[in-house]
Amino acid sequence: MRQLILPFLFALASLPWLPLSAVAEQSLPVPSGEVLLTISGNIDFPNVDDQARFDREMLMAIAPTEIETRTPWHSDRGRYEGPLLREVLAAAGVRSDSVRVRALNDYEAELPLAELHDYDVILAMSRNGSPVQIREFGPLFVLYPFDDHPELLNESVRFRSVWHVVHIHAP
């Protein structure tokens, strides 16, 4: 597949009306570290076969955001850091109204993309300055800004707050 795509991209880039930078701007690099997240399905910018795969460094380079909030699963307020989920999906070129988020244990939840634009939902990667470990909801945790939006403290949003995230599928 790659043998077919590369000559096509170079042919497009040689056209005077489409500079190479326009093609390269929308491509994702191949992860150099351990892959933490795979996005599949209806996407425009795969980087490994037909999937978009991200390591820690790639994720932290996308719209890094900090949220200070309590969660239904922690007794204290925490400072969480990670990329905005809507921007991670945009980096993969997701073309869907919703996505299915899957955890290490195969738990899945559907998240409407409109909700990700209404709220600054992050893929939490650290809590209080330390990477979120698997035993503590990591390495990736869909986190809503609960303290800023009390209306999010409901059963539906709790079910969409997937931890141990490893895969997102755009139907």
Secondary structure by P-SEA (a helix, b strand, c coil): caaaaaaaaaaaaaccccccccccccccccccccccbbbbccccccccccbbbbcaaaaaaccbbbbbcccccccbbbbbbbccaaaaaaaacccccbbbbbccccbbbbbbaaaaaaccccccccccccccccccccccccccccccccccccaaaaaaccccccccccc
